[in-house]
Amino acid sequence: MKEQILNLIKQYETIIVHRHVRPDPDAYGSQGGLVEMLKASFPEKNIYAVGKEEETLHYLKRLDVIDDSTFHGALIIVCDTANEERICDTRYSLGDKLVKIDHHPNEDPYGDYLWIDTSASSVSEMIYEFYQFGKDKGLVLPDDGARLLFAGIVGDTGRFLYPSTTQTTFDIAGELIKYDFDRNELFNRMYEVDSNVIKLHGYVLQNFEMNSDGSAIMVMTKDILERFNVVPSEASLLVSTLGNVKGIKAWVFFIEEDDQIRVRLRSKGPVINTIAKKYNGGGHPLAAGASIYSWEEKEEVLKDLSEACRAY
């Protein structure tokens, strides 16, 4: 599949790279890392990264603004997006061919060409493997591309703490840090947070509820977010903080937005992406997300999470 994707890239004059809505560092890292690689490798081509920008990730990359006409006859590559409905910028459908590159379970096999590797820690890791495959066939990885891929790997592995981290992950990270970018500055930008988010972190630690079966819950209504002057995307950054709680098996954050309630699921063992799928979501076995549209549905999610913890 790497060979097929590289051949496609060589065939098209315009290549547009997408990622998922509500992006995280791996979404930006894989999208941006691929774009920087292709720009350096094929300077004569038109290469773009598109989607709604996430202000908290401006330090990684700023995205391109292009007309609808640019999509006509273009090769579209979508990174780190399990479900077609979660592709950011629906104009991807205007392109000629669609390539899906992802590390989530392939529940929604959209696209003309699919490269799926659920053993990869991140799609950023996959993009570096693509570079390794093609570096003798014309691919060049510039320093900024390496910085983006490193950020994506760090983000999706929780600084190499998550079980998805493998020997391959460490090997690739070791190669990436040989490039010329400021790793300390990158870490600072990735993990420094405003004081209001730190205060919300304290609220989470004081107010989460844990059940005897090892399941735990944290509810963040709009009132709470407004009290701490935090937006939903910032609140989502705190989801992993309960992972250090002794005895916890799996947990869920409910974060209220204007039109939905975001469901963020994490686990130390019980499979929770099946729960997410039940509520029109998906993800990894130990990290997944979904959406509900009423607080009544919250009780159903909690029931499913408790059953998963008891069965584990």
C-alpha atoms as a printed R data frame, in Angstrom:
    type eleno elety resid chain resno       x      y       z
1   ATOM     1    CA   MET     A     1   0.000  0.000   0.000
2   ATOM     2    CA   LYS     A     2   2.891  2.400   0.663
3   ATOM     3    CA   GLU     A     3   4.030  1.785  -2.918
4   ATOM     4    CA   GLN     A     4   0.546  2.498  -4.263
5   ATOM     5    CA   ILE     A     5   0.227  5.693  -2.233
6   ATOM     6    CA   LEU     A     6   3.639  6.950  -3.349
7   ATOM     7    CA   ASN     A     7   2.766  6.241  -6.983
8   ATOM     8    CA   LEU     A     8  -0.490  8.167  -6.575
9   ATOM     9    CA   ILE     A     9   1.354 11.113  -5.063
10  ATOM    10    CA   LYS     A    10   3.745 11.167  -8.013
11  ATOM    11    CA   GLN     A    11   0.827 11.123 -10.470
12  ATOM    12    CA   TYR     A    12  -1.121 14.113  -9.093
13  ATOM    13    CA   GLU     A    13  -0.202 17.776  -9.390
14  ATOM    14    CA   THR     A    14  -2.455 18.827  -6.512
15  ATOM    15    CA   ILE     A    15  -2.567 16.971  -3.184
16  ATOM    16    CA   ILE     A    16  -4.811 18.055  -0.314
17  ATOM    17    CA   VAL     A    17  -4.402 16.560   3.160
18  ATOM    18    CA   HIS     A    18  -7.234 16.455   5.721
19  ATOM    19    CA   ARG     A    19  -7.611 15.186   9.299
20  ATOM    20    CA   HIS     A    20 -10.403 14.821  11.832
21  ATOM    21    CA   VAL     A    21 -12.559 17.475  13.474
22  ATOM    22    CA   ARG     A    22 -11.537 18.683  16.951
23  ATOM    23    CA   PRO     A    23  -7.887 17.842  16.197
24  ATOM    24    CA   ASP     A    24  -5.228 16.672  18.638
25  ATOM    25    CA   PRO     A    25  -1.432 16.765  18.151
26  ATOM    26    CA   ASP     A    26  -1.405 13.526  16.138
27  ATOM    27    CA   ALA     A    27  -4.044 14.883  13.754
28  ATOM    28    CA   TYR     A    28  -1.993 18.036  13.198
29  ATOM    29    CA   GLY     A    29   1.313 16.168  13.350
30  ATOM    30    CA   SER     A    30   0.465 13.533  10.764
31  ATOM    31    CA   GLN     A    31  -1.328 15.972   8.468
32  ATOM    32    CA   GLY     A    32   1.332 18.659   8.742
33  ATOM    33    CA   GLY     A    33   4.257 16.246   8.747
34  ATOM    34    CA   LEU     A    34   3.031 14.641   5.535
35  ATOM    35    CA   VAL     A    35   2.453 18.023   3.884
36  ATOM    36    CA   GLU     A    36   5.921 19.315   4.817
37  ATOM    37    CA   MET     A    37   7.453 16.071   3.534
38  ATOM    38    CA   LEU     A    38   5.612 16.274   0.219
39  ATOM    39    CA   LYS     A    39   6.434 19.970  -0.248
40  ATOM    40    CA   ALA     A    40  10.124 19.244   0.263
41  ATOM    41    CA   SER     A    41  10.014 16.175  -1.966
42  ATOM    42    CA   PHE     A    42   7.936 17.616  -4.808
43  ATOM    43    CA   PRO     A    43   8.357 21.418  -4.821
44  ATOM    44    CA   GLU     A    44   6.694 21.638  -8.231
45  ATOM    45    CA   LYS     A    45   3.399 20.255  -6.903
46  ATOM    46    CA   ASN     A    46   0.563 22.061  -5.112
47  ATOM    47    CA   ILE     A    47   0.358 20.616  -1.581
48  ATOM    48    CA   TYR     A    48  -2.170 21.851   0.994
49  ATOM    49    CA   ALA     A    49  -3.250 21.128   4.573
50  ATOM    50    CA   VAL     A    50  -6.876 22.069   5.165
51  ATOM    51    CA   GLY     A    51  -9.512 22.066   7.886
52  ATOM    52    CA   LYS     A    52 -10.832 24.244  10.672
53  ATOM    53    CA   GLU     A    53  -7.912 25.512  12.708
54  ATOM    54    CA   GLU     A    54  -7.593 24.723  16.402
55  ATOM    55    CA   GLU     A    55  -6.244 27.818  18.145
56  ATOM    56    CA   THR     A    56  -4.456 25.837  20.849
57  ATOM    57    CA   LEU     A    57  -2.426 24.056  18.135
58  ATOM    58    CA   HIS     A    58  -1.320 27.117  16.162
59  ATOM    59    CA   TYR     A    59   2.197 26.534  17.462
60  ATOM    60    CA   LEU     A    60   2.341 23.326  15.432
61  ATOM    61    CA   LYS     A    61   1.114 24.561  12.065
62  ATOM    62    CA   ARG     A    62  -1.224 27.050  10.395
63  ATOM    63    CA   LEU     A    63  -3.505 25.576   7.746
64  ATOM    64    CA   ASP     A    64  -4.188 26.631   4.164
65  ATOM    65    CA   VAL     A    65  -7.264 28.432   2.844
66  ATOM    66    CA   ILE     A    66  -8.127 27.266  -0.680
67  ATOM    67    CA   ASP     A    67 -11.047 27.597  -3.101
68  ATOM    68    CA   ASP     A    68 -13.448 24.779  -3.927
69  ATOM    69    CA   SER     A    69 -12.049 24.673  -7.455
70  ATOM    70    CA   THR     A    70  -8.665 23.552  -6.092
71  ATOM    71    CA   PHE     A    71 -10.196 20.219  -5.076
72  ATOM    72    CA   HIS     A    72 -11.256 19.314  -8.614
73  ATOM    73    CA   GLY     A    73  -8.912 16.639  -9.965
74  ATOM    74    CA   ALA     A    74  -6.894 16.569  -6.734
75  ATOM    75    CA   LEU     A    75  -5.611 13.634  -4.712
76  ATOM    76    CA   ILE     A    76  -7.145 13.710  -1.225
77  ATOM    77    CA   ILE     A    77  -5.357 12.133   1.740
78  ATOM    78    CA   VAL     A    78  -7.128 11.879   5.091
79  ATOM    79    CA   CYS     A    79  -4.996 11.263   8.182
80  ATOM    80    CA   ASP     A    80  -6.002  9.946  11.603
81  ATOM    81    CA   THR     A    81  -9.753  9.834  10.930
82  ATOM    82    CA   ALA     A    82 -11.594  6.583  11.618
83  ATOM    83    CA   ASN     A    83 -15.064  7.650  10.487
84  ATOM    84    CA   GLU     A    84 -15.855  9.484   7.276
85  ATOM    85    CA   GLU     A    85 -18.304 11.778   9.077
86  ATOM    86    CA   ARG     A    86 -15.421 13.078  11.225
87  ATOM    87    CA   ILE     A    87 -13.311 14.326   8.296
88  ATOM    88    CA   CYS     A    88 -12.756 18.035   8.773
89  ATOM    89    CA   ASP     A    89 -13.756 20.066   5.686
90  ATOM    90    CA   THR     A    90 -16.390 18.191   3.700
91  ATOM    91    CA   ARG     A    91 -14.922 19.364   0.405
92  ATOM    92    CA   TYR     A    92 -12.776 16.229   0.422
93  ATOM    93    CA   SER     A    93 -15.610 14.705  -1.619
94  ATOM    94    CA   LEU     A    94 -14.788 17.055  -4.505
95  ATOM    95    CA   GLY     A    95 -11.427 15.391  -5.115
96  ATOM    96    CA   ASP     A    96 -10.528 12.727  -7.667
97  ATOM    97    CA   LYS     A    97  -9.156  9.930  -5.430
98  ATOM    98    CA   LEU     A    98  -9.275  9.480  -1.669
99  ATOM    99    CA   VAL     A    99  -6.599  7.830   0.496
100 ATOM   100    CA   LYS     A   100  -7.273  6.921   4.126
101 ATOM   101    CA   ILE     A   101  -4.259  6.616   6.453
102 ATOM   102    CA   ASP     A   102  -5.245  5.641   9.975
103 ATOM   103    CA   HIS     A   103  -4.359  3.616  13.061
104 ATOM   104    CA   HIS     A   104  -7.871  3.200  14.471
105 ATOM   105    CA   PRO     A   105  -9.895  0.006  13.939
106 ATOM   106    CA   ASN     A   106 -11.245  0.136  10.383
107 ATOM   107    CA   GLU     A   107 -14.947  0.223  11.257
108 ATOM   108    CA   ASP     A   108 -15.688  2.642   8.414
109 ATOM   109    CA   PRO     A   109 -13.593  1.592   5.388
110 ATOM   110    CA   TYR     A   110 -14.092  4.733   3.293
111 ATOM   111    CA   GLY     A   111 -11.805  5.833   0.478
112 ATOM   112    CA   ASP     A   112 -10.311  4.398  -2.701
113 ATOM   113    CA   TYR     A   113  -7.046  3.373  -1.020
114 ATOM   114    CA   LEU     A   114  -6.755  2.401   2.654
115 ATOM   115    CA   TRP     A   115  -3.612  2.045   4.742
116 ATOM   116    CA   ILE     A   116  -4.638  0.956   8.237
117 ATOM   117    CA   ASP     A   117  -2.204 -0.110  10.945
118 ATOM   118    CA   THR     A   118  -3.829 -0.578  14.351
119 ATOM   119    CA   SER     A   119  -0.470 -1.593  15.840
120 ATOM   120    CA   ALA     A   120   0.946  1.894  15.249
121 ATOM   121    CA   SER     A   121   1.033  4.268  18.202
122 ATOM   122    CA   SER     A   122  -0.075  7.128  15.976
123 ATOM   123    CA   VAL     A   123  -0.545  8.127  12.373
124 ATOM   124    CA   SER     A   124   2.512 10.327  12.778
125 ATOM   125    CA   GLU     A   125   4.474  7.119  13.350
126 ATOM   126    CA   MET     A   126   2.977  5.722  10.145
127 ATOM   127    CA   ILE     A   127   3.947  8.822   8.171
128 ATOM   128    CA   TYR     A   128   7.550  8.392   9.291
129 ATOM   129    CA   GLU     A   129   7.399  4.745   8.196
130 ATOM   130    CA   PHE     A   130   6.147  6.026   4.835
131 ATOM   131    CA   TYR     A   131   9.209  8.279   4.675
132 ATOM   132    CA   GLN     A   132  11.484  5.330   5.534
133 ATOM   133    CA   PHE     A   133   9.917  3.375   2.690
134 ATOM   134    CA   GLY     A   134  10.260  6.195   0.191
135 ATOM   135    CA   LYS     A   135  13.473  7.970   1.138
136 ATOM   136    CA   ASP     A   136  15.314  6.125  -1.637
137 ATOM   137    CA   LYS     A   137  12.449  6.878  -4.029
138 ATOM   138    CA   GLY     A   138  12.396 10.659  -3.787
139 ATOM   139    CA   LEU     A   139  10.920 11.417  -0.363
140 ATOM   140    CA   VAL     A   140  12.596 14.081   1.750
141 ATOM   141    CA   LEU     A   141  11.722 14.858   5.379
142 ATOM   142    CA   PRO     A   142  12.615 18.426   6.397
143 ATOM   143    CA   ASP     A   143  13.237 19.524   9.982
144 ATOM   144    CA   ASP     A   144   9.780 21.038  10.436
145 ATOM   145    CA   GLY     A   145   8.171 17.857   9.169
146 ATOM   146    CA   ALA     A   146  10.165 15.872  11.724
147 ATOM   147    CA   ARG     A   147   9.076 18.285  14.471
148 ATOM   148    CA   LEU     A   148   5.428 17.765  13.566
149 ATOM   149    CA   LEU     A   149   5.726 13.976  13.450
150 ATOM   150    CA   PHE     A   150   7.542 13.919  16.792
151 ATOM   151    CA   ALA     A   151   4.793 16.064  18.333
152 ATOM   152    CA   GLY     A   152   2.131 13.714  16.987
153 ATOM   153    CA   ILE     A   153   3.848 10.646  18.425
154 ATOM   154    CA   VAL     A   154   4.401 12.318  21.809
155 ATOM   155    CA   GLY     A   155   0.766 13.418  21.924
156 ATOM   156    CA   ASP     A   156  -0.804 10.079  21.061
157 ATOM   157    CA   THR     A   157   1.479  8.082  23.365
158 ATOM   158    CA   GLY     A   158   1.050 10.393  26.347
159 ATOM   159    CA   ARG     A   159   4.786 11.095  26.329
160 ATOM   160    CA   PHE     A   160   5.490  7.401  25.672
161 ATOM   161    CA   LEU     A   161   3.445  6.187  28.675
162 ATOM   162    CA   TYR     A   162   0.484  4.570  26.898
163 ATOM   163    CA   PRO     A   163   0.424  0.829  26.063
164 ATOM   164    CA   SER     A   164   0.424  1.685  22.344
165 ATOM   165    CA   THR     A   165   4.089  2.678  22.689
166 ATOM   166    CA   THR     A   166   6.274 -0.020  21.112
167 ATOM   167    CA   GLN     A   167   9.918 -0.617  20.299
168 ATOM   168    CA   THR     A   168   9.161  0.783  16.837
169 ATOM   169    CA   THR     A   169   7.787  3.943  18.455
170 ATOM   170    CA   PHE     A   170  10.980  4.493  20.425
171 ATOM   171    CA   ASP     A   171  13.139  3.705  17.373
172 ATOM   172    CA   ILE     A   172  11.295  6.276  15.280
173 ATOM   173    CA   ALA     A   173  11.376  8.876  18.059
174 ATOM   174    CA   GLY     A   174  15.122  8.287  18.282
175 ATOM   175    CA   GLU     A   175  15.468  9.030  14.567
176 ATOM   176    CA   LEU     A   176  13.282 12.137  14.726
177 ATOM   177    CA   ILE     A   177  15.212 13.810  17.534
178 ATOM   178    CA   LYS     A   178  18.261 13.822  15.277
179 ATOM   179    CA   TYR     A   179  16.564 16.556  13.221
180 ATOM   180    CA   ASP     A   180  17.126 20.231  13.918
181 ATOM   181    CA   PHE     A   181  14.240 21.422  16.082
182 ATOM   182    CA   ASP     A   182  13.977 22.578  19.688
183 ATOM   183    CA   ARG     A   183  12.541 19.639  21.595
184 ATOM   184    CA   ASN     A   184  12.327 21.532  24.894
185 ATOM   185    CA   GLU     A   185  10.384 24.370  23.321
186 ATOM   186    CA   LEU     A   186   8.038 21.868  21.704
187 ATOM   187    CA   PHE     A   187   7.369 20.105  25.005
188 ATOM   188    CA   ASN     A   188   6.737 23.433  26.708
189 ATOM   189    CA   ARG     A   189   4.208 24.454  24.072
190 ATOM   190    CA   MET     A   190   2.485 21.080  24.167
191 ATOM   191    CA   TYR     A   191   2.080 20.856  27.927
192 ATOM   192    CA   GLU     A   192   1.976 24.368  29.307
193 ATOM   193    CA   VAL     A   193  -1.587 25.352  30.241
194 ATOM   194    CA   ASP     A   194  -3.280 28.504  31.404
195 ATOM   195    CA   SER     A   195  -3.949 28.963  35.103
196 ATOM   196    CA   ASN     A   196  -7.717 28.583  34.616
197 ATOM   197    CA   VAL     A   197  -7.185 25.109  33.141
198 ATOM   198    CA   ILE     A   198  -4.962 24.189  36.099
199 ATOM   199    CA   LYS     A   199  -7.744 25.288  38.440
200 ATOM   200    CA   LEU     A   200 -10.225 23.163  36.496
201 ATOM   201    CA   HIS     A   201  -7.774 20.271  36.865
202 ATOM   202    CA   GLY     A   202  -8.015 20.723  40.608
203 ATOM   203    CA   TYR     A   203 -11.803 20.732  40.362
204 ATOM   204    CA   VAL     A   204 -11.671 17.429  38.466
205 ATOM   205    CA   LEU     A   205  -9.502 15.770  41.108
206 ATOM   206    CA   GLN     A   206 -11.827 16.947  43.859
207 ATOM   207    CA   ASN     A   207 -15.124 16.113  42.188
208 ATOM   208    CA   PHE     A   208 -14.788 12.955  40.078
209 ATOM   209    CA   GLU     A   209 -16.819  9.986  41.304
210 ATOM   210    CA   MET     A   210 -15.506  6.443  41.394
211 ATOM   211    CA   ASN     A   211 -17.597  3.294  41.809
212 ATOM   212    CA   SER     A   212 -16.697  0.051  43.525
213 ATOM   213    CA   ASP     A   213 -16.451 -1.698  40.127
214 ATOM   214    CA   GLY     A   214 -13.547  0.563  39.103
215 ATOM   215    CA   SER     A   215 -15.501  2.848  36.804
216 ATOM   216    CA   ALA     A   216 -15.324  6.607  37.308
217 ATOM   217    CA   ILE     A   217 -17.156  9.656  35.995
218 ATOM   218    CA   MET     A   218 -16.542 13.371  35.636
219 ATOM   219    CA   VAL     A   219 -19.278 15.745  34.457
220 ATOM   220    CA   MET     A   220 -18.445 19.173  33.057
221 ATOM   221    CA   THR     A   221 -21.545 21.196  32.297
222 ATOM   222    CA   LYS     A   222 -21.450 24.489  30.436
223 ATOM   223    CA   ASP     A   223 -21.855 26.253  33.782
224 ATOM   224    CA   ILE     A   224 -18.669 24.649  35.090
225 ATOM   225    CA   LEU     A   225 -16.729 25.497  31.932
226 ATOM   226    CA   GLU     A   226 -17.937 29.091  32.125
227 ATOM   227    CA   ARG     A   227 -17.019 29.301  35.814
228 ATOM   228    CA   PHE     A   228 -13.417 28.399  34.975
229 ATOM   229    CA   ASN     A   229 -13.439 30.262  31.642
230 ATOM   230    CA   VAL     A   230 -12.456 27.103  29.767
231 ATOM   231    CA   VAL     A   231 -13.611 25.942  26.332
232 ATOM   232    CA   PRO     A   232 -14.533 22.266  25.675
233 ATOM   233    CA   SER     A   233 -11.315 21.556  23.772
234 ATOM   234    CA   GLU     A   234  -9.275 22.679  26.787
235 ATOM   235    CA   ALA     A   235 -11.407 20.601  29.158
236 ATOM   236    CA   SER     A   236 -10.789 17.549  26.974
237 ATOM   237    CA   LEU     A   237  -7.061 17.853  27.670
238 ATOM   238    CA   LEU     A   238  -7.750 16.762  31.250
239 ATOM   239    CA   VAL     A   239  -9.317 13.417  30.388
240 ATOM   240    CA   SER     A   240  -6.153 11.415  31.030
241 ATOM   241    CA   THR     A   241  -5.575 12.917  34.471
242 ATOM   242    CA   LEU     A   242  -7.570 10.210  36.245
243 ATOM   243    CA   GLY     A   243  -5.252  7.490  34.969
244 ATOM   244    CA   ASN     A   244  -3.112  7.767  38.094
245 ATOM   245    CA   VAL     A   245  -5.976  6.990  40.473
246 ATOM   246    CA   LYS     A   246  -5.404  3.700  42.278
247 ATOM   247    CA   GLY     A   247  -8.074  1.097  41.605
248 ATOM   248    CA   ILE     A   248  -9.576  2.820  38.583
249 ATOM   249    CA   LYS     A   249 -10.265  0.587  35.579
250 ATOM   250    CA   ALA     A   250 -12.047  2.894  33.139
251 ATOM   251    CA   TRP     A   251 -13.507  6.368  33.251
252 ATOM   252    CA   VAL     A   252 -15.610  8.805  31.280
253 ATOM   253    CA   PHE     A   253 -15.754 12.577  30.986
254 ATOM   254    CA   PHE     A   254 -19.012 14.201  29.885
255 ATOM   255    CA   ILE     A   255 -18.258 17.667  28.474
256 ATOM   256    CA   GLU     A   256 -21.259 19.780  27.526
257 ATOM   257    CA   GLU     A   257 -21.143 21.818  24.340
258 ATOM   258    CA   ASP     A   258 -23.823 23.976  22.721
259 ATOM   259    CA   ASP     A   259 -25.286 21.231  20.542
260 ATOM   260    CA   GLN     A   260 -24.100 17.984  22.150
261 ATOM   261    CA   ILE     A   261 -22.388 16.349  25.097
262 ATOM   262    CA   ARG     A   262 -18.936 15.023  24.280
263 ATOM   263    CA   VAL     A   263 -18.202 11.584  25.750
264 ATOM   264    CA   ARG     A   264 -14.494 10.966  26.405
265 ATOM   265    CA   LEU     A   265 -13.682  7.403  27.440
266 ATOM   266    CA   ARG     A   266 -10.385  6.082  28.774
267 ATOM   267    CA   SER     A   267  -9.401  2.691  30.171
268 ATOM   268    CA   LYS     A   268  -6.611  0.747  31.831
269 ATOM   269    CA   GLY     A   269  -7.897 -2.580  30.565
270 ATOM   270    CA   PRO     A   270 -11.607 -2.919  29.741
271 ATOM   271    CA   VAL     A   271 -12.356 -2.411  26.051
272 ATOM   272    CA   ILE     A   272 -14.301  0.819  25.694
273 ATOM   273    CA   ASN     A   273 -14.365  1.600  21.953
274 ATOM   274    CA   THR     A   274 -17.322 -0.792  21.646
275 ATOM   275    CA   ILE     A   275 -19.178  1.475  24.053
276 ATOM   276    CA   ALA     A   276 -18.239  4.527  22.013
277 ATOM   277    CA   LYS     A   277 -19.450  2.869  18.836
278 ATOM   278    CA   LYS     A   278 -22.860  2.306  20.444
279 ATOM   279    CA   TYR     A   279 -23.177  6.085  20.774
280 ATOM   280    CA   ASN     A   280 -22.083  6.999  17.235
281 ATOM   281    CA   GLY     A   281 -18.419  7.218  18.133
282 ATOM   282    CA   GLY     A   282 -15.318  5.072  18.027
283 ATOM   283    CA   GLY     A   283 -11.607  4.983  18.699
284 ATOM   284    CA   HIS     A   284  -9.054  2.662  20.232
285 ATOM   285    CA   PRO     A   285  -9.781 -0.167  22.672
286 ATOM   286    CA   LEU     A   286  -8.467  1.930  25.581
287 ATOM   287    CA   ALA     A   287  -9.194  5.471  24.347
288 ATOM   288    CA   ALA     A   288 -12.367  6.431  22.547
289 ATOM   289    CA   GLY     A   289 -14.989  9.123  22.162
290 ATOM   290    CA   ALA     A   290 -18.621  9.615  21.243
291 ATOM   291    CA   SER     A   291 -21.469 12.114  21.457
292 ATOM   292    CA   ILE     A   292 -24.812 12.086  23.233
293 ATOM   293    CA   TYR     A   293 -27.574 14.648  22.999
294 ATOM   294    CA   SER     A   294 -29.307 14.500  26.374
295 ATOM   295    CA   TRP     A   295 -28.286 13.968  29.978
296 ATOM   296    CA   GLU     A   296 -30.656 10.996  30.128
297 ATOM   297    CA   GLU     A   297 -28.299  9.140  27.771
298 ATOM   298    CA   LYS     A   298 -25.501  9.665  30.281
299 ATOM   299    CA   GLU     A   299 -26.987  6.994  32.535
300 ATOM   300    CA   GLU     A   300 -26.912  4.467  29.699
301 ATOM   301    CA   VAL     A   301 -23.238  5.189  29.028
302 ATOM   302    CA   LEU     A   302 -22.439  4.782  32.717
303 ATOM   303    CA   LYS     A   303 -24.318  1.486  32.833
304 ATOM   304    CA   ASP     A   304 -22.326  0.186  29.848
305 ATOM   305    CA   LEU     A   305 -19.039  1.347  31.385
306 ATOM   306    CA   SER     A   306 -19.810 -0.336  34.695
307 ATOM   307    CA   GLU     A   307 -20.672 -3.589  32.945
308 ATOM   308    CA   ALA     A   308 -17.363 -3.476  31.045
309 ATOM   309    CA   CYS     A   309 -15.448 -2.920  34.287
310 ATOM   310    CA   ARG     A   310 -17.240 -5.723  36.126
311 ATOM   311    CA   ALA     A   311 -16.620 -8.134  33.246
312 ATOM   312    CA   TYR     A   312 -12.917 -7.273  33.033
